[in-house]
């Protein structure tokens, strides 16, 4: 599983990093973010690529589990 650390980044950078990671064609990814906007945009992108997304909010730090 690849991990994408998007903390401190603003869109579209996190989506671009996630798209690059998805180039490896793995079945699972983890994305760490510190912005609700990043969570929403990356969730939307992952779902458009056929992935399921679950979000864990850890007091302002979000972990997205992205799986096929």
N, C-alpha and C positions, 0 to 999 in steps of 0.2 A: 504494500500500500504506500503510495506516495503522499507526502504531506506538503501542503502549500501554506506558507506563512504569509498572510496578507495584512498583518497588523501594521498600522501606520500608513497604509497605502490608500489612495483614493481611486475611485473608478475612473477609467476602465482597467487600470493596472491589475487588480485582483482577478478579473474575468480573463484577461489575457494570460496571466500566469496559470490559471486553472485550465484554459484551453491548451496551453503548451504541455502541461502535465498529462492531460487526456490524450495527447499524441502517443503516449506509450501503450494505449489500449488496455490498461488494467481494468479490473472489475470494481476496484474500490479506491477512494481517495479521501483524505482528510484536509479540510481547509480551516485555518485559524484566522479569525477576524476580530476587529474591535469596533466595528461600525454596523449598525442595522442596515444601512444602505448597501454595504458590501454583501451582507448576508442575503438580502433580497435579490440583488443583481446576480450573484453567483448561483443562488438557488434556481432562479429563472433560467439561466444558461444551462445548468446541469440537467434540469428537467427537459429542456429542448433537445438535449443530446441523448435522452432516453434513460437517464439515471434517476434513482430515488434519493431524496435528501431528507436527513433528519438533523435538527438543530438542537444543540445543548448550550443554553445560556448560563455562563458561569460568572455572573455579576459583571456584565459588560464585555467579557471576552467570550466569543462564540466559537464553538467547534461544530463544523458541519461534517457529517458522515455521508459520503456520496458513494452510492453503490448501484450496480446493475441489477 
